[in-house]
Amino acid sequence: MIITFLAISVSFNILMIWYATRLLGTMRFVQENAEAIQVISEDFKQHLDTVNQMEMYFGDETLSELLKHAKHVSEQISTLSEIMEIQEEKEEEATEDVNKEEE
């Protein structure tokens, strides 16, 4: 009876370690893509700022609003990236705790 519970427990722990590892891989993939989107967004914002400063378009309301929107999107992506980093750290700590419990 005890051996059965022990086998189930060990199997469950192995399954959870496998799941946590897969989840961390997915989180890392999403974070890398979020960082790439952030870089693209920053480049776009800088390009808009450059166009807005051109004499031909200087003070154009449409470009000014578009620039504000680009800044807002960039800030939201930065916030998302920070949240993903925090979540990844928590997942890594949880995986380490599970590994320590098995030993």
N, C-alpha and C positions, 0 to 999 in steps of 0.2 A: 504494500500500500504506500509506504513512504517512498519507495523507489519509483513508483509510478508518479507521484507528485513531484519528486525531484526531477524526473525526466521531462515532465510537462513544464516545470519551471525553467529548466535549462533551455528547452526548445523555445519557450516564449521569449526568454532573454536574447537568444540568438536572433530570433525573428525581429525583435525590437531594435537591436543593434543594426541589423540589415536595413530596416525601415528608416532609422535615423540617418544612416549613411546615405541612402538614396535621397532622402529629404534634403540633406545638406548639399548634395550635388545639384539638386534642382534649385535650391535657394541661391547657390553660387552662380548658376547659369543666369537666373533672373537678375541678380545683382549686377553681373557683368554687362548684361544688355541694358539695364537701367543706367549704368554709368556711360555707356556708349550713347544712349539717347540724350543724356545730360550734356555730353560734349557737343553733339550735333545741335542741341538747343542753344548752347552758349555761342557757337559759331554763327547760328542764324541771328541771334540777338545782336551780336557784334556787326554783322553785315547790315542789318536793319538800321543800326545806329549810324553806320558809315553813310548809308544812303540818305538817312534823315539829315545828316550834317551837310550834304551836298547843297550847293547854292541853289540848284534848280528845285530841290524839294524842301529846303529849309523851312521849318515851321508848318509843314503840311499836317493837318489834323489827322488824316487817315493813317499816315506813317507814324505819327506820334502815338496814336491809340494802338497800332499794331506793335510798336515797340514796347508799350506798357504790357500788352498781352503776352508778348514773348518773354518779358521779364517774369511775369507771374507764372507762366508755364515752367520756366527754368527753376524758379523757387520751389514749385510743387514737386518737380522731379528730384531736386536736391533733398527735399524732405523725405520723399519715398526712399531714396537711396540710403539715407541715414537710418530710417526705420528698418530697412532690409539688413543693414550691417548689425544693428542691435539684435535683431531676431536671429541672425546667423550665429552671433556670439552665444546667445542663450542656448541654441540648439547644440553647439559644440560642447558647452558646459554639461548639458544633459547627457550627451553621448559619453563624455569622460566619466560622469558619475555612474552611468550604467556599467561601463568597463571596470571601474573600481569595485563595484558591488560584486561583480562576477569573480574577481580575484579574491 
